[in-house]
Amino acid sequence: MTPQERAERSAEQMWSTDKATQFLGMEITHIAPGEAVMTMRVRDEHLNGHHICHGGYIFTLADSAFAFACNSYNTLVVAQQNSITYLSPGKAGELLTATATEVSRTGRSGVYDVVVTGEDGRKVALFRGLSRQISGQHFEED
């Protein structure tokens, strides 16, 4: 199995049971070892009292991209710590894109950066996720 095939199969396994990500209308548009790109259209139910995307939904999009990136090696990995900085608002109806990239993976720990962008390419948020590998796999390997 190639590293790319492992990443794709790991993502398929996670996606099949990730009800929260599916419920919010997110989609995986790219997966590779240590990388993931996810999108989410800002719907009316994502808007806060200022008529912009609620920060919690932007965080969830970034967190989901982080999760798929750090779980792309067929090992079970969970978040240890995450932080986010909001740079500009997500707009009603806009397609947001979260691009997760592995910065470091040593032993059971990983560091991932996620950039959330709007349709016009502007940066909406910067997210850093720290991961920790736990026991188990997404699927049996030969």
Buried (B, 14 or more C-beta within 10 A) or exposed (E): EEEEEBBBBBBEBBBEEBEEBEEBBBEBEBBBBBBBBBBBBBEEEBBEEEEBBBBEBBBBBBBBBBBBBBBBBBBBBEBBEBEBEBBBBBBBEBBBBBBBBBEEBEEEEBBBBBBBBBBEEEEBBBBBBBBBBEEEEBEEEE
